[in-house]
Amino acid sequence: MNFVKLGSFVLLKNPGEGDKVMVGKVTQVKETVFHYSWYARPEELPGVERKGYHSRFELIRTDETRKEFISNVIKPVHVLRLQEFKSKFPNPVNDLPSTGNLSDYESDYYLFRQKYSTQTQAGGSG
């Protein structure tokens, strides 16, 4: 999969967590595996829940790095900062396909504006 390269974002399945679908930013690539920074949905993080201001396309950047087989990558995706996302998609509900089911990762575009520390379990602006 030639789109798995340093700095790219990918949608992947994690067999270690029951084929849970996740988004990650590639931080290292080896022959058959890659390391990535996990970008989570708000409800996937302890002590965080999806608030009214969270878009269905919103992810939170974590400080957690993980390793996975390249063969478990589903597709490349784009993760943009909030302002970039708003500029590109003024009305994301109409501009991006979505069933509205928050458990589905069906879009090719996501946004982030917050960071989350898995060590302190605290969030902040990103």
Secondary structure, DSSP 8 states (H G I E B T S, - for coil): -TT--TT-EEEEEEGGGTSEEEEEEEEEE-SSEEEEEEEE-GGGSTT----TT--TTEEEEEEEEEEEEGGGEEEEEEEEEHHHHHHH-SSHHHHS---S-TT----SEEEEEEEEETTTTEEEE-
